[in-house]
């Protein structure tokens, strides 16, 4: 089972590539919309990269666009992908 720290690095790297910001400038407390400029459509589209992270682990589940779109903070995204990577639905 992947640890939250394993997932955190990967999720922040994916977010950084989308918002064109260095990963070391992104914190768990950042809001995806207000701080990083990720609108609703972009947040939903993160379902695909989040799923790639999740499914790279045995038993990892799909992260739906709907669930990805509900994330408001970087922490929310990390927690969601960690749950799915460990085979858990909310």
PyMOL commands that set and color helices and strands:
alter all, ss='L'
color gray80, all
select helices_A, chain A and resi 4-19+23-25+40-55+65-69+74-85
alter helices_A, ss='H'
color red, helices_A
deselect
rebuild
show_as cartoon
